[in-house]
């Protein structure tokens, strides 16, 4: 009899009376998405095919929901059906026109809310959502006033990038804030954040002139301040956890405040007024450094560093002596420099990519001895340069020297 259950199952399947899938609830099509009644997570496209949210009411077990409107769909979407999903913990609305955000206040378990590129006449209902820990209004141009956030004291991350915000005063009491993103806004004063202990601050392309407000953020790990009006790095002293610092296209000219950033791995100084990199001498964790378009002329402070990516494009550097022991160097840019002697590169076994535009072909001869060099950008100028792929093409180019 032990084989009878198997025989019966085979018989029923053959007869079309039974299939294993029949024991599972069938999924329901919501627009282009099929959602199972037991699913905890769903992503639904909103558009002419799914113009409203009524079909979602039945999915009361959902804890994570993303609603993304088609690019050209601008019709108003009633968010009331979302109130039927009290277990939601994460909700992301993308590119949606919402006449009323009040229904969101009836989601008691919601911790993470993204309203990216959402168009709404009034964001003040968010003030009642004091349980929120993560909030994003990225690309929401209608958001110009953050007063609604003043009481959201549990917020750990806030993204206001590409919004209409310029004043951070309402954030002064958000002491739990760890991640703050405000790139591409008109924010100019960070002082309301002086009471926070940020881990991440992203303020690219803001008219910010000072980061002194970050002085208390001793756990700061990343600061992106490229395209700002920064002139100094006061406030970045004593930041051992800092691993990424992007200062491209700023007016910064002195690196002394970051001498204690011993964990720094990536530093972008391209387009700054830096000329002296001596303060980098003790930053042994550094593996990516961009000095493009600076007045740096000496690489001596970098001797012995384990850099993997180094860009010196359009600098006054003439000697590569400090580079000859960088055994981990993989991607190196010396285009537009005063370098003429490439012999220090001969023993760099990890070097794979070299940008050497502007160097005469005869100066490239030492590259034939670079064991793993695979890509070289070379030529008389940036407009007519060539990309040489593979050792054979590199050798042929060098051999063509008149």
Secondary structure as UniProt FT lines:
FT   TURN            2..3
FT   HELIX           4..14
FT   TURN            15..16
FT   HELIX           20..23
FT   STRAND          28..30
FT   TURN            31..32
FT   STRAND          33..35
FT   TURN            37..38
FT   STRAND          41..47
FT   TURN            48..49
FT   HELIX           54..56
FT   TURN            57..58
FT   TURN            60..61
FT   STRAND          64..69
FT   TURN            71..72
FT   HELIX           80..84
FT   TURN            86..87
FT   STRAND          90..94
FT   HELIX           102..106
FT   TURN            108..109
FT   STRAND          112..116
FT   HELIX           124..128
FT   TURN            130..131
FT   STRAND          134..136
FT   TURN            138..139
FT   TURN            141..142
FT   HELIX           147..149
FT   TURN            150..151
FT   TURN            153..154
FT   STRAND          157..159
FT   TURN            161..162
FT   HELIX           169..171
FT   TURN            172..173
FT   TURN            175..176
FT   STRAND          179..181
FT   TURN            183..184
FT   HELIX           191..193
FT   TURN            194..195
FT   STRAND          200..202
FT   TURN            204..205
FT   HELIX           212..214
FT   TURN            215..216
FT   TURN            218..219
FT   STRAND          222..224
FT   TURN            226..227
FT   TURN            234..235
FT   TURN            240..241
FT   STRAND          244..246
FT   TURN            248..249
FT   HELIX           256..258
FT   TURN            259..260
FT   TURN            262..263
FT   STRAND          266..268
FT   TURN            270..271
FT   HELIX           278..280
FT   TURN            281..282
FT   TURN            284..285
FT   STRAND          288..290
FT   TURN            292..293
FT   HELIX           300..302
FT   TURN            303..304
FT   STRAND          309..311
FT   TURN            313..314
FT   HELIX           321..323
FT   TURN            324..325
FT   TURN            327..328
FT   STRAND          331..333
FT   TURN            335..336
FT   HELIX           343..345
FT   TURN            346..347
FT   TURN            349..350
FT   STRAND          353..355
FT   TURN            357..358
FT   HELIX           361..369
FT   TURN            371..372
FT   STRAND          375..378
FT   STRAND          386..389
FT   HELIX           391..399
//
